[in-house]
Amino acid sequence: MTLESLTNAAALLRRHPILWSIGIVMGALAVLDLVVPVYGGTFYTEPLALLQFLVVPFLAGGIYGTVKGETFSAGEFVRSGKTYYFRILLPGLIIFFAAVLTVFLLVIPLILLGAGAAVGMAPLLLGVLISIAFFTFFYDTVAVFEETNVFESIRRSIEFVMNNLGRVVVFYLVNIAVLAGLGFAALFAWSALLLDKLEPLTRMDPAELQTMMPQDILGLIGTEGMWITAAVYAVVIVLFSAFLYAYKVSFFRNHTEGARMQQGEYDEKGRWYKY
């Protein structure tokens, strides 16, 4: 079903431009993430992160709702975004605070053990966060397609992942491969566009390159280079965000519909009837 989900995702993006809206918005926010701190300082970093956290549930609800109802119009997108907004936002908040609480409870004994132990346990903390994201990733699709409440969305996401563990792993690997491919292409394009400005780096020895800071790179490429960087980064975010959500909804829908087709019951004569 992985190949089928990929095909469905590509068809959705090709036939229904409204599904690109989440990529466009995320791309615009990505530009702001790069440009605003340069001109306005780091003060606006947290408000931008909060804005993104609050906007994504509306966009996700719009995408999932239009796919669920198979009505791909701007009006249906907005209606679905408003209808499913809190169904997606509230479980997301619970998952976020659960992750923060988990990290906090793990950090306390590490602090008591000393800084060395805290550094050594960093992979454990990262592993815990990845595990939480791994099992709860489909809570938003569950919330829309099954119209579950807050905690049921999280529980059903965990159940969905456990029931399709191998395929979900492949799903994640496909997304990682797509992101890596886009990143490589973006790095190549960025280097080509800024070839003249980056030429001094070729004359530096490895020791000098290791001491380079982001501020040094920014000073090297200048304002024009910063905007080129933001544009390339935005293109990657637009493409990957649109692909991720289209692939996610296709993957979830294909596997849940396949599971329903396999469900049924025997009648009194022992004949099998699928629901």
C-alpha positions as CSV (number, residue, x, y, z in Angstrom):
1,M,0.0,0.0,0.0
2,T,3.0,2.3,0.3
3,L,3.3,2.7,-3.5
4,E,-0.5,3.2,-3.8
5,S,-0.4,5.9,-1.1
6,L,2.4,7.7,-2.9
7,T,0.5,7.5,-6.1
8,N,-2.6,8.8,-4.5
9,A,-0.7,11.7,-2.8
10,A,0.8,12.7,-6.1
11,A,-2.7,12.6,-7.8
12,L,-4.2,14.7,-5.0
13,L,-1.5,17.4,-5.4
14,R,-1.8,17.4,-9.2
15,R,-5.5,17.6,-9.4
16,H,-6.4,19.8,-6.4
17,P,-4.3,23.0,-6.0
18,I,-6.0,23.9,-2.7
19,L,-4.0,21.1,-1.1
20,W,-0.8,23.2,-1.7
21,S,-2.1,25.9,0.7
22,I,-0.4,24.3,3.7
23,G,2.9,24.3,1.8
24,I,2.6,27.9,0.7
25,V,1.8,29.1,4.3
26,M,4.5,27.0,5.8
27,G,7.0,28.3,3.2
28,A,6.0,31.9,4.0
29,L,6.5,31.2,7.7
30,A,9.9,29.6,6.9
31,V,11.0,32.8,5.2
32,L,9.9,34.8,8.3
33,D,11.8,32.4,10.5
34,L,15.0,33.2,8.6
35,V,14.5,36.9,7.8
36,V,12.8,38.3,10.9
37,P,15.5,37.4,13.4
38,V,18.1,39.1,11.2
39,Y,16.2,42.4,11.1
40,G,14.2,42.3,14.3
41,G,16.4,40.2,16.6
42,T,15.5,36.9,18.4
43,F,12.6,38.6,20.2
44,Y,10.1,37.5,17.5
45,T,11.3,33.9,17.3
46,E,8.9,32.5,19.9
47,P,5.9,34.4,18.6
48,L,6.5,33.0,15.1
49,A,6.8,29.5,16.5
50,L,3.5,30.0,18.4
51,L,1.8,31.4,15.2
52,Q,2.9,28.3,13.3
53,F,1.6,26.0,16.1
54,L,-1.8,27.8,15.9
55,V,-2.1,27.9,12.1
56,V,-1.2,24.3,11.3
57,P,-4.3,22.8,12.8
58,F,-6.5,24.9,10.7
59,L,-4.6,24.0,7.5
60,A,-4.5,20.3,8.4
61,G,-8.2,20.3,9.1
62,G,-8.8,22.0,5.8
63,I,-6.8,19.4,3.9
64,Y,-8.2,16.4,5.7
65,G,-11.7,17.6,5.5
66,T,-11.6,18.3,1.8
67,V,-10.1,14.8,1.2
68,K,-12.6,13.2,3.5
69,G,-15.6,14.9,1.8
70,E,-14.0,14.8,-1.7
71,T,-15.0,18.4,-2.2
72,F,-11.9,20.3,-3.1
73,S,-13.1,23.9,-3.0
74,A,-11.8,26.9,-1.1
75,G,-15.1,27.2,0.8
76,E,-15.0,23.6,1.9
77,F,-11.3,24.0,2.9
78,V,-12.1,26.9,5.2
79,R,-15.2,25.2,6.6
80,S,-13.3,22.0,7.3
81,G,-10.5,24.0,8.9
82,K,-12.9,25.7,11.3
83,T,-14.8,22.5,12.0
84,Y,-11.8,20.4,12.9
85,Y,-9.6,23.1,14.4
86,F,-10.0,22.3,18.0
87,R,-10.2,18.6,17.3
88,I,-6.6,18.8,16.1
89,L,-5.3,21.6,18.3
90,L,-6.2,20.2,21.7
91,P,-4.7,16.8,21.3
92,G,-1.6,18.5,19.9
93,L,-1.3,20.6,23.0
94,I,-1.7,17.5,25.2
95,I,1.1,15.7,23.3
96,F,3.3,18.8,23.5
97,F,2.9,19.2,27.3
98,A,3.2,15.4,27.8
99,A,6.6,15.6,26.0
100,V,7.7,18.6,28.0
101,L,6.7,16.9,31.2
102,T,8.5,13.7,30.3
103,V,11.7,15.6,29.5
104,F,11.4,17.6,32.7
105,L,11.0,14.4,34.8
106,L,14.0,12.8,33.1
107,V,16.1,15.9,33.4
108,I,15.7,16.3,37.2
109,P,17.7,13.2,38.1
110,L,20.2,14.0,35.5
111,I,20.8,17.4,37.0
112,L,21.3,15.8,40.4
113,L,23.8,13.4,38.9
114,G,25.8,16.2,37.4
115,A,26.5,17.8,34.0
116,G,28.4,14.8,32.7
117,A,25.5,12.5,33.2
118,A,23.2,15.0,31.6
119,V,25.4,15.1,28.4
120,G,25.5,11.4,28.3
121,M,21.7,11.0,28.6
122,A,21.0,13.5,25.8
123,P,20.4,10.6,23.3
124,L,17.9,9.1,25.7
125,L,15.9,12.3,25.9
126,L,16.0,12.6,22.1
127,G,14.9,8.9,21.8
128,V,11.9,9.6,24.2
129,L,10.8,12.6,22.1
130,I,11.1,10.6,18.9
131,S,9.1,7.8,20.3
132,I,6.3,10.1,21.4
133,A,6.2,11.7,17.9
134,F,6.4,8.3,16.2
135,F,3.3,6.9,17.9
136,T,1.1,10.0,18.1
137,F,1.9,11.3,14.6
138,F,-1.5,10.3,13.1
139,Y,-3.7,11.9,15.9
140,D,-4.9,14.7,13.5
141,T,-5.9,12.4,10.7
142,V,-7.8,10.2,13.3
143,A,-9.5,13.3,14.7
144,V,-10.9,14.2,11.3
145,F,-11.7,10.9,9.7
146,E,-13.0,9.2,12.8
147,E,-14.2,12.4,14.6
148,T,-12.8,11.3,17.9
149,N,-12.4,13.3,21.1
150,V,-9.1,14.6,22.4
151,F,-7.7,11.5,24.2
152,E,-9.3,9.0,21.8
153,S,-7.5,10.7,18.9
154,I,-4.2,10.0,20.7
155,R,-5.1,6.5,21.7
156,R,-6.3,5.6,18.2
157,S,-3.1,7.0,16.7
158,I,-1.0,4.8,18.9
159,E,-3.2,1.8,18.0
160,F,-3.0,2.6,14.3
161,V,0.8,2.7,14.4
162,M,1.0,-0.5,16.4
163,N,-1.3,-2.3,14.0
164,N,0.7,-1.1,10.9
165,L,4.1,-0.9,12.5
166,G,6.2,-2.1,9.5
167,R,4.3,0.0,7.0
168,V,4.5,3.1,9.3
169,V,8.3,2.7,9.5
170,V,8.4,2.6,5.7
171,F,6.1,5.7,5.6
172,Y,8.7,7.6,7.8
173,L,11.6,6.3,5.7
174,V,9.9,7.6,2.5
175,N,9.4,11.0,4.1
176,I,13.0,11.1,5.3
177,A,14.2,10.1,1.8
178,V,12.1,12.8,0.2
179,L,13.3,15.4,2.6
180,A,16.9,14.4,2.1
181,G,16.5,14.5,-1.7
182,L,14.9,18.0,-1.5
183,G,17.7,19.1,0.8
184,F,20.4,17.9,-1.5
185,A,18.8,19.6,-4.5
186,A,18.4,22.8,-2.5
187,L,22.0,22.7,-1.3
188,F,23.1,22.3,-4.9
189,A,20.9,25.1,-6.1
190,W,22.0,27.4,-3.2
191,S,25.7,26.8,-3.9
192,A,25.2,27.5,-7.7
193,L,23.3,30.7,-7.0
194,L,25.8,32.0,-4.5
195,L,28.9,30.5,-6.2
196,D,30.7,33.9,-6.4
197,K,30.0,34.9,-2.9
198,L,31.0,31.5,-1.4
199,E,34.3,31.4,-3.5
200,P,36.4,32.7,-0.5
201,L,35.5,29.5,1.4
202,T,37.5,27.5,-1.0
203,R,40.6,29.3,0.0
204,M,40.2,28.6,3.7
205,D,41.9,25.6,5.5
206,P,39.8,23.1,7.5
207,A,40.7,24.9,10.8
208,E,39.3,28.2,9.6
209,L,36.2,26.5,8.3
210,Q,35.5,24.9,11.7
211,T,35.6,28.3,13.4
212,M,33.0,29.8,10.9
213,M,29.8,30.9,12.6
214,P,26.4,31.5,11.0
215,Q,27.0,35.2,11.4
216,D,30.2,34.9,9.4
217,I,28.3,33.1,6.6
218,L,25.7,35.8,6.6
219,G,28.3,38.5,6.4
220,L,29.9,36.6,3.5
221,I,26.8,36.3,1.4
222,G,25.3,39.7,2.2
223,T,21.6,40.8,2.1
224,E,21.1,39.4,-1.4
225,G,22.5,36.0,-0.4
226,M,20.2,36.0,2.7
227,W,17.1,36.5,0.5
228,I,18.3,33.8,-1.9
229,T,18.8,31.4,1.0
230,A,15.3,32.2,2.4
231,A,13.8,31.6,-1.1
232,V,15.5,28.3,-1.5
233,Y,14.6,27.2,2.0
234,A,11.0,28.3,1.4
235,V,10.8,26.2,-1.8
236,V,11.9,23.1,0.1
237,I,9.3,23.7,2.9
238,V,6.5,24.3,0.3
239,L,7.3,21.1,-1.5
240,F,7.9,18.9,1.5
241,S,4.9,20.2,3.6
242,A,2.5,19.7,0.7
243,F,3.9,16.2,0.0
244,L,3.9,15.2,3.7
245,Y,0.3,16.0,4.4
246,A,-1.0,14.6,1.1
247,Y,1.0,11.4,1.7
248,K,-0.1,11.2,5.3
249,V,-3.8,11.5,4.5
250,S,-3.5,9.0,1.6
251,F,-1.6,6.5,3.8
252,F,-4.0,6.7,6.7
253,R,-7.1,6.5,4.5
254,N,-5.8,3.6,2.5
255,H,-4.9,1.6,5.5
256,T,-8.0,2.3,7.5
257,E,-10.2,1.5,4.5
258,G,-8.3,-1.7,3.9
259,A,-8.8,-2.7,7.5
260,R,-12.5,-2.1,7.3
261,M,-12.7,-4.2,4.1
262,Q,-11.2,-7.1,6.1
263,Q,-13.7,-6.8,8.9
264,G,-16.9,-8.8,8.9
265,E,-18.8,-11.6,10.7
266,Y,-20.0,-15.1,10.1
267,D,-23.8,-15.8,9.9
268,E,-25.6,-18.7,11.4
269,K,-24.6,-20.9,8.4
270,G,-20.9,-20.1,8.7
271,R,-20.8,-17.8,5.7
272,W,-18.4,-14.8,5.9
273,Y,-19.9,-11.3,5.4
274,K,-17.6,-8.3,5.2
275,Y,-18.9,-5.0,6.6
